[in-house]
Amino acid sequence: MKRLFSTAAILLSAALTLTACGGGDPLTSASPAPAESGSASEPAAGKVVIGSANFPENVLLGEIYSQALAAKGVQVEEKFNIGSREVLYDQVKSGGLTILPEYIGSLLAFVDNTATAKSKDDVVAALKEKLPAELEVLTPAAAEDNNSLTVTKETATKEGLTTIEDLVKVAKNYAVGGPPEFKSRQEKNFKDTYGLEFKEWKKTGDATADAIKDGTVQVGNVFTTDPKIIINDLVSLQDNKSAFAAENIAPLVNKAGVNDTVKTTLDAVSAKLDTAGLVALMKRVAVDKDDAEAVAKDWLTQNGLL
């Protein structure tokens, strides 16, 4: 869950996304990739199955991975728009999916709800320790998509709110909105980090920014790539005590299903993917309504990956 962009221009051009935490139906049709010939130390990866969560940014990332691998001769099957991490993680672990675009901080919180790592390097190190033997996170991209707690500009001015810590003095009078899993994932974290307790938690999903604007909630978990932060004249409060961990994007893979060609290709994608570039891509997908397949192809071509 989450993301860091430094300018209003970046926010305005960003797409409506959720950070891999939306709900969805279980994936029942995927099955492990068929066995291929190859050495014991080097999986053949004649076929990989790429999955995605059910929000536009994750689908786009899956499309980028898919086209990059296909260009290297890897047979790819796409299983996009599946659902939440709760569903996807088990599918990657079992081999029903081979590759999944992930957000490292949220992934770590999922596999270890006591994790305290916040920086990219610390989160990656913790994942190496906590992920099961079947799974591996490849090299993260510079691109991030972070969580925020966001309020209206009017509320921020009236109550003198610039940081999440400032919310402590008013939160018991406020309703907070976010994805369905937001309370279970963050309530203890907010209390432990900030002493923060809200009057009420509401499931506002991808309408959270609108719910803040119309007063349904006073605070919301709006991802920092959401252009409605600017459109609705909202303010994302500074996470001054790092309640939210780094959320760099990285491929989560089932190790038995990937070989060096797959790994080096995905690493090459991550090496080119930065936050500003992702924001520009998502503007095309979510604001301009361009097809994700075409947007992915354009980006890969421009970056010498096709």
C-alpha positions as CSV (number, residue, x, y, z in Angstrom):
1,M,0.0,0.0,0.0
2,K,1.5,3.5,-1.0
3,R,3.9,5.8,-3.0
4,L,6.1,9.0,-2.9
5,F,5.9,11.8,-5.4
6,S,7.4,15.2,-4.7
7,T,5.5,17.6,-7.0
8,A,1.9,18.5,-7.7
9,A,2.6,18.1,-11.4
10,I,3.4,14.4,-10.8
11,L,0.3,13.9,-8.7
12,L,-1.9,15.6,-11.3
13,S,-0.7,13.3,-14.1
14,A,-0.9,10.1,-12.1
15,A,-3.5,7.4,-12.4
16,L,-6.2,6.2,-10.1
17,T,-4.6,3.1,-8.5
18,L,-4.9,1.0,-5.4
19,T,-1.7,-0.5,-4.0
20,A,-2.4,-4.1,-4.5
21,C,-4.8,-4.5,-1.8
22,G,-8.2,-4.7,-3.4
23,G,-10.5,-7.7,-2.9
24,G,-11.3,-10.2,-5.6
25,D,-12.4,-13.7,-6.4
26,P,-10.0,-16.6,-5.9
27,L,-8.0,-17.6,-9.0
28,T,-9.2,-21.1,-9.8
29,S,-8.1,-21.6,-13.4
30,A,-4.3,-21.1,-13.1
31,S,-2.2,-24.2,-12.8
32,P,1.6,-24.7,-12.4
33,A,3.6,-24.2,-15.6
34,P,4.4,-27.5,-17.3
35,A,7.8,-29.1,-16.6
36,E,10.4,-28.4,-19.2
37,S,13.8,-29.9,-19.8
38,G,16.8,-28.2,-18.3
39,S,19.5,-28.5,-15.6
40,A,18.5,-28.8,-12.0
41,S,20.2,-25.4,-11.2
42,E,18.7,-23.6,-14.2
43,P,14.9,-23.9,-14.7
44,A,14.0,-23.9,-18.3
45,A,11.1,-21.4,-17.9
46,G,9.7,-22.3,-21.3
47,K,6.5,-20.9,-20.1
48,V,5.7,-18.4,-17.3
49,V,2.3,-17.3,-16.0
50,I,2.1,-13.6,-15.1
51,G,-0.6,-12.4,-12.7
52,S,-1.8,-9.0,-11.5
53,A,-4.0,-7.5,-8.9
54,N,-7.3,-5.9,-9.9
55,F,-6.2,-2.3,-10.4
56,P,-4.9,-0.5,-13.5
57,E,-1.3,0.1,-12.4
58,N,-0.7,-3.5,-11.5
59,V,-2.2,-4.7,-14.8
60,L,0.0,-2.3,-16.7
61,L,3.1,-3.6,-14.9
62,G,2.1,-7.1,-15.7
63,E,1.7,-6.1,-19.4
64,I,5.2,-4.6,-19.4
65,Y,6.7,-7.7,-17.9
66,S,4.8,-9.9,-20.3
67,Q,5.9,-8.1,-23.5
68,A,9.5,-7.8,-22.3
69,L,9.7,-11.5,-21.7
70,A,7.9,-12.4,-24.9
71,A,10.5,-10.4,-26.8
72,K,13.2,-12.7,-25.3
73,G,11.4,-15.8,-26.6
74,V,9.7,-16.7,-23.3
75,Q,6.3,-18.2,-23.7
76,V,3.9,-16.1,-21.5
77,E,0.4,-16.6,-20.2
78,E,-1.4,-13.6,-18.7
79,K,-3.7,-13.9,-15.7
80,F,-4.5,-10.2,-15.0
81,N,-7.1,-8.5,-12.8
82,I,-7.3,-11.4,-10.4
83,G,-7.8,-9.8,-7.0
84,S,-6.0,-9.0,-3.8
85,R,-2.7,-10.1,-2.4
86,E,-4.5,-12.5,-0.1
87,V,-5.4,-14.5,-3.3
88,L,-2.3,-13.8,-5.4
89,Y,0.4,-14.6,-2.9
90,D,-0.7,-18.2,-2.5
91,Q,-0.9,-18.6,-6.3
92,V,2.7,-17.5,-6.8
93,K,3.8,-19.8,-3.9
94,S,2.0,-22.8,-5.4
95,G,3.3,-22.1,-8.9
96,G,-0.1,-21.4,-10.4
97,L,1.4,-17.9,-11.1
98,T,5.1,-17.5,-11.9
99,I,5.5,-13.8,-11.7
100,L,3.6,-11.0,-10.0
101,P,4.3,-7.2,-9.9
102,E,4.6,-6.4,-6.2
103,Y,5.1,-3.5,-3.8
104,I,7.8,-4.4,-1.3
105,G,6.6,-2.7,1.9
106,S,3.1,-4.1,1.6
107,L,4.5,-7.6,0.7
108,L,6.7,-7.6,3.8
109,A,3.8,-6.5,6.0
110,F,1.8,-9.4,4.5
111,V,4.4,-12.1,5.2
112,D,5.4,-10.6,8.6
113,N,2.9,-8.4,10.4
114,T,5.6,-7.6,13.1
115,A,8.1,-6.2,10.5
116,T,9.6,-2.8,11.4
117,A,11.8,-2.3,8.3
118,K,11.0,1.0,6.5
119,S,13.8,1.8,4.0
120,K,14.1,0.0,0.6
121,D,17.3,-1.8,1.6
122,D,15.9,-2.9,5.0
123,V,12.7,-4.1,3.5
124,V,14.4,-6.1,0.8
125,A,16.7,-7.6,3.4
126,A,13.7,-8.5,5.6
127,L,11.9,-10.1,2.6
128,K,14.9,-12.4,1.9
129,E,14.6,-13.7,5.5
130,K,10.8,-14.0,5.6
131,L,9.8,-15.2,2.2
132,P,9.4,-19.0,1.9
133,A,12.0,-21.0,0.0
134,E,9.7,-21.1,-3.1
135,L,9.6,-17.3,-3.6
136,E,12.1,-14.5,-4.4
137,V,11.8,-10.8,-4.9
138,L,13.9,-9.6,-7.8
139,T,15.7,-6.3,-7.9
140,P,13.3,-3.5,-7.1
141,A,12.7,-0.5,-9.4
142,A,13.3,3.1,-8.4
143,A,9.5,3.5,-9.0
144,E,7.4,3.7,-5.9
145,D,3.6,4.0,-5.3
146,N,3.0,4.9,-1.6
147,N,0.2,5.2,0.9
148,S,-0.9,8.5,2.5
149,L,-3.4,9.8,5.0
150,T,-5.1,12.7,3.2
151,V,-7.5,15.4,4.2
152,T,-9.2,18.4,2.5
153,K,-7.2,21.6,2.4
154,E,-9.9,23.2,4.5
155,T,-9.5,20.6,7.2
156,A,-5.7,20.9,7.1
157,T,-5.8,24.7,7.4
158,K,-8.5,24.8,10.1
159,E,-6.8,22.1,12.3
160,G,-3.2,23.0,11.5
161,L,-2.5,19.6,10.0
162,T,0.8,19.1,8.1
163,T,1.9,15.7,9.4
164,I,0.2,12.4,10.4
165,E,1.3,13.1,13.9
166,D,-0.8,16.3,13.9
167,L,-3.9,14.1,13.4
168,V,-3.6,12.7,16.9
169,K,-5.3,15.8,18.4
170,V,-8.4,15.4,16.2
171,A,-8.6,11.8,15.0
172,K,-11.0,10.6,17.7
173,N,-13.6,12.9,16.1
174,Y,-12.8,11.7,12.5
175,A,-13.9,8.9,10.3
176,V,-11.1,7.4,8.1
177,G,-11.7,5.7,4.8
178,G,-9.7,3.3,2.7
179,P,-9.6,-0.1,1.0
180,P,-11.5,-3.0,2.6
181,E,-8.3,-4.3,4.3
182,F,-7.1,-0.9,5.5
183,K,-8.3,-1.3,9.1
184,S,-6.9,-4.8,9.6
185,R,-3.6,-3.8,8.1
186,Q,-3.0,-0.4,9.6
187,E,-5.0,0.2,12.8
188,K,-2.3,-1.3,15.1
189,N,0.5,0.3,13.1
190,F,-1.0,3.8,13.5
191,K,-1.6,3.3,17.2
192,D,1.9,2.0,17.8
193,T,3.7,4.6,15.6
194,Y,1.7,7.7,16.3
195,G,-0.8,6.9,19.1
196,L,-3.4,7.5,16.5
197,E,-7.0,6.3,16.9
198,F,-10.0,7.2,14.7
199,K,-13.6,7.5,15.6
200,E,-14.7,5.2,12.8
201,W,-13.2,3.2,9.9
202,K,-15.1,3.1,6.6
203,K,-14.5,1.0,3.5
204,T,-14.4,3.6,0.8
205,G,-12.2,1.7,-1.7
206,D,-11.3,3.5,-4.9
207,A,-13.8,6.3,-4.1
208,T,-11.8,7.4,-1.0
209,A,-10.7,10.7,-2.5
210,D,-14.3,11.6,-3.3
211,A,-15.4,10.5,0.1
212,I,-13.0,12.9,1.7
213,K,-14.2,15.7,-0.6
214,D,-17.9,15.2,0.1
215,G,-17.4,14.7,3.9
216,T,-18.3,11.0,4.1
217,V,-14.9,10.6,5.9
218,Q,-12.5,13.3,7.1
219,V,-9.3,11.3,6.5
220,G,-8.5,8.8,3.8
221,N,-5.9,6.4,2.5
222,V,-5.4,7.9,-0.9
223,F,-2.4,6.6,-2.9
224,T,0.0,9.3,-3.8
225,T,-0.4,8.6,-7.6
226,D,-4.1,9.6,-7.5
227,P,-4.8,12.7,-9.5
228,K,-7.8,13.5,-7.4
229,I,-5.5,14.7,-4.7
230,I,-5.0,17.8,-6.9
231,I,-8.4,17.8,-8.6
232,N,-10.3,17.7,-5.2
233,D,-7.9,20.1,-3.6
234,L,-6.7,17.6,-1.0
235,V,-3.6,17.5,1.2
236,S,-1.5,14.4,1.9
237,L,-0.1,14.6,5.4
238,Q,3.6,14.0,5.9
239,D,4.4,10.5,7.3
240,N,7.0,12.1,9.7
241,K,7.5,8.9,11.7
242,S,7.5,6.5,8.7
243,A,4.4,4.5,9.5
244,F,4.4,3.4,5.8
245,A,7.4,1.4,4.5
246,A,9.1,1.9,1.2
247,E,6.9,0.6,-1.7
248,N,9.3,0.1,-4.6
249,I,7.9,-2.0,-7.3
250,A,9.6,-5.4,-7.8
251,P,8.7,-8.8,-9.4
252,L,7.8,-11.5,-7.0
253,V,8.6,-14.9,-8.6
254,N,8.3,-18.6,-8.0
255,K,11.9,-19.6,-8.2
256,A,11.2,-23.0,-9.8
257,G,9.6,-21.3,-12.8
258,V,12.1,-18.7,-13.8
259,N,15.6,-19.0,-15.3
260,D,18.4,-16.5,-15.9
261,T,16.7,-15.1,-19.0
262,V,13.6,-14.3,-17.1
263,K,15.5,-12.8,-14.2
264,T,17.8,-10.6,-16.3
265,T,14.9,-9.4,-18.5
266,L,12.8,-8.4,-15.5
267,D,15.8,-6.7,-13.9
268,A,16.3,-4.7,-17.1
269,V,12.7,-3.5,-16.8
270,S,13.2,-2.5,-13.2
271,A,16.4,-0.6,-14.0
272,K,14.4,1.6,-16.4
273,L,11.2,2.1,-14.3
274,D,11.2,5.2,-12.2
275,T,8.3,7.0,-10.4
276,A,7.9,9.9,-12.9
277,G,7.9,7.5,-15.8
278,L,5.3,5.3,-14.1
279,V,3.1,8.3,-13.4
280,A,3.3,9.3,-17.1
281,L,2.3,5.8,-18.2
282,M,-0.6,5.7,-15.7
283,K,-1.9,9.1,-16.9
284,R,-2.2,7.5,-20.4
285,V,-4.0,4.4,-19.0
286,A,-6.3,5.9,-16.4
287,V,-6.9,9.5,-17.5
288,D,-6.4,9.3,-21.3
289,K,-7.9,5.8,-21.5
290,D,-5.2,4.4,-23.7
291,D,-5.0,0.7,-23.9
292,A,-2.5,-0.8,-21.4
293,E,-1.0,-3.1,-24.0
294,A,-0.2,-0.2,-26.3
295,V,1.2,1.9,-23.5
296,A,3.4,-0.9,-22.3
297,K,4.7,-1.5,-25.9
298,D,5.5,2.2,-26.3
299,W,7.4,2.4,-23.0
300,L,9.4,-0.8,-23.7
301,T,10.3,0.4,-27.2
302,Q,11.4,3.9,-26.0
303,N,13.6,2.2,-23.4
304,G,15.2,-0.2,-25.8
305,L,13.6,-3.3,-24.2
306,L,11.7,-4.4,-27.4
